[in-house]
Amino acid sequence: MTRTAFVTVVVFLFTGCTLGPDYLRPKVLVPDNYRGVAGAPAAESIADLPWWEVFKDPTLQELTREALSNNYDLQTAVARVEEARAQIGIARSFLYPQVNVNGGGIAQQVSRLTEPSQTLTSTHRNFQNWLWGFSLAWEFDVFGRIRREAESATGVFLATEQAQRGVYITLVADVAQSYFILRELDLELEIGRRTLRVNDETIEFYRRRLLGGVSNQLELDQAVANRSRTASTIPEIERQIVTQENLINFLLGRNPGPIPRGAALTDQYYPPSIPTGLPSALLERRPDVKGAEDLLLATNADIGAAKALFFPNFSLTGALGSASHELSNLADRRAAIWSVAGGILQPVFQGWRIFYNYEATKARFDQALAQYQKAAQNGFRDVADALVSIEKLKEIRAELETSVTSLSNAARLSRLRYDTGLANYLEILIADQQLFDQELLLARARGAQLTAVVQLYRALGGGWQP
């Protein structure tokens, strides 16, 4: 019976139980389909494609690969993952015996004066104590506190992995978006320089007419003013180009400098169809949502660890070594010492500290739950915003293309009317100014269309595939 009781106690100490609630994914209000998507939802999603199949410009792909190799934010995120991985090992280490080697010694001398036969003499006594050995301390995780702490560390580790994935996605999207904005600015600069050449030709034309007595100074001054208006936009576009190049270089971990160009903005690949997938898949794909859930798992485990503090702590300590008054005798078997002790510690009263710690962990769980639900709802909002941007920008681009075509024709006809004496220069001036403005707007609409695809790709959680 004694042996059976001993075995029962040992099994109890080594297995024990795990206190606290086991994690269950909370319910999230998931829409049946994304706003702006007609028809039944389909499982296919553009986010399932790797980024190099969405952004097909070879120059952009090379820039993206360089950014993924050298970006400082991504390097920081990788290091944080390794730190969190090490924290799991630290938490789990307390499940095992803690063994230490210890040793030490002391040697001292005591002198004493005596007076035999009226002669002062001194006597000396030497004392030595030497000790060496091994010590062991082992806490039995009977109520699962250490296991819950390891579970919490694992949740934090998973959240840092998702944070790294989020940095990856953001970096891919930022490089693509910055590159498309750069190509848009290049197109605006091209439009500005082309318009400036037309303005120069117009000024030269009216200058010759003025010298020939056919035109007047008013028309020439209006042509010069229109040319200056166009010319003033070019330095601003050039400034924005340099600023954009510096931004891309920063994302790539480079010093400021020029950026190579690939396909023109008008030749960039635009997906013919953009499937969004099921809204429920967003909970599994978006890193911020997954990371928020992993932190929720960690705080749930913290509740169990805090609850275990209410219960007894069982421990085992032991020592094995040698002690002697002489250093040379430490190896003697008669100097050997050993001890084994077991202990139990039951908290009784700590000023309600354990209780308040438990309440605090539950409050942190409620906070993490709210953040998880917020992240999910924010994901659905991001996708809906990107979808409406893609849809409306198509309409805007179509109208601007019609406007540019009509104004190009109007500018041509106004010159013909002027040459035949049916119109004055004001018609030409208005047509040229409107055409220039609309061409710039069309270039920006083209760039906005591409960046909207980037935003949708990021909102859906795409781009992280290795």
NORPECOR-V395565 format. One record per pair of residues at least 12 apart in sequence whose C-alpha atoms are under 7 Angstrom apart, sorted by sequence separation. I is the first residue (numbers start at 1). J is the second residue. If there is no record, write none. Layout:
# NORPECOR-V395565
i = [I	I]
j = [J	J]
This chain:
# NORPECOR-V395565
i = [111	112	245	323	111	207	245	322	323	414	415	110	111	206	245	322	323	414	109	110	321	322	109	110	321	109	203	320	321	411	108	109	320	108	319	320	107	108	203	319	411	107	202	203	318	319	410	411	106	107	318	106	317	318	105	106	317	407	105	316	317	104	105	316	104	200	315	316	408	103	104	199	315	407	103	314	315	102	103	314	102	196	313	314	404	101	102	312	313	101	312	313	100	101	196	312	404	99	100	196	311	312	404	99	100	99	310	98	99	192	400	97	98	97	98	97	401	96	192	400	310	189	309	397	95	189	397	397	95	306	307	94	185	306	393	91	303	185	393	91	92	303	91	182	302	303	390	88	91	182	299	390	389	390	88	299	300	87	88	178	299	386	296	386	387	178	386	84	85	296	84	175	295	296	383	81	383	382	383	81	292	293	80	81	292	379	183	184	183	289	78	289	77	288	289	74	74	283	74	64	64	60	166	165	166	19	163	16	17	18	19	162	163	14	16	17	18	162	13	15	16	17	14	162	163	13	162	159	158	159	159	158	159	156	155	156	155	155	156	155	152	153	152	151	152	152	151	152	149	148	149	148	148	149	148	145	145	145	144	143	140	286	287	139	140	286	139	285	138	139	138	282	137	138	71	137	71	72	136	137	70	71	136	70	135	136	67	135	67	134	135	66	67	134	133	134	133	132	133	132	131	132	131	130	131	130	129	130	129	130	128	129	130	128	59	59	58	57	57	219	57	56	46	46	45	46	44	45	44	45	44	43	42	43	41	42	41	195	33	34	33	31	30	30	188	188	187	184	184	184	181	180	180	180	23	177	23	177	173	20	21	20	19	173	20	19	170	19	169	172	169	169	169	168	165	28	36	35	34	36	36	47	46	51	47	50	47	48	47	50	47]
j = [123	124	257	335	124	220	258	335	336	427	428	124	125	220	259	336	337	428	124	125	336	337	125	126	337	126	220	337	338	428	126	127	338	127	338	339	127	128	223	339	431	128	223	224	339	340	431	432	128	129	340	129	340	341	129	130	341	431	130	341	342	130	131	342	131	227	342	343	435	131	132	227	343	435	132	343	344	132	133	344	133	227	344	345	435	133	134	344	345	134	345	346	134	135	230	346	438	134	135	231	346	347	439	135	136	136	347	136	137	230	438	136	137	137	138	138	442	138	234	442	354	234	354	442	141	237	445	446	146	357	358	146	237	358	445	146	358	241	449	149	150	361	150	241	361	362	449	150	153	244	361	452	452	453	153	364	365	153	154	244	365	452	365	455	456	248	456	156	157	368	157	248	368	369	456	157	459	459	460	160	371	372	160	161	372	459	264	265	265	372	164	375	164	375	376	164	167	376	168	172	175	176	287	287	288	143	287	141	142	143	144	287	288	140	142	143	144	288	140	142	143	144	142	290	291	142	291	291	291	292	294	294	295	294	294	295	295	297	298	298	297	298	298	298	299	301	301	302	301	301	302	302	304	305	305	304	305	308	308	308	314	460	461	314	315	461	315	461	315	316	316	460	316	317	251	317	252	253	317	318	252	253	318	253	318	319	251	319	252	319	320	252	253	320	320	321	321	321	322	322	322	323	323	323	324	324	324	325	325	326	325	326	327	326	261	262	262	262	263	425	268	269	274	275	275	276	275	276	276	277	277	277	277	278	277	278	278	436	278	279	279	279	279	280	440	443	443	443	444	447	447	447	450	451	297	451	300	454	454	303	304	304	304	458	307	307	458	308	458	463	462	463	464	464	464	373	384	384	384	387	388	457	457	463	460	463	461	462	462	465	463]
